[in-house]
Amino acid sequence: MEVNRRVRGLQREYVQIWDGVLARVCPDLTEPERQVRLLGTFGLLNSTPYSAPATQADAGRILAAMALRALVEG
């Protein structure tokens, strides 16, 4: 249980760090919108590389472009 709590705490810290960056880059976004964009992007990056049919290099390039658009272009 303690390990799970620690992992969740680290995940929250990680999201907070990225939220600060996104708030500076896109100051017009509300906090709830930033959270949706961040969590959606993390989900994309954490799950897709394992199921994408592209090569690792191609998948990385594609996912990086998608993540950038998801975060800042909405």
Buried (B, 14 or more C-beta within 10 A) or exposed (E): EEEEEEEEEEEEEEBEEBBEEBBEEBEEBEEEEBBBBBEEBBEBBEEBBEEBEEEEEEBBEBBEEBBEEBBEEE
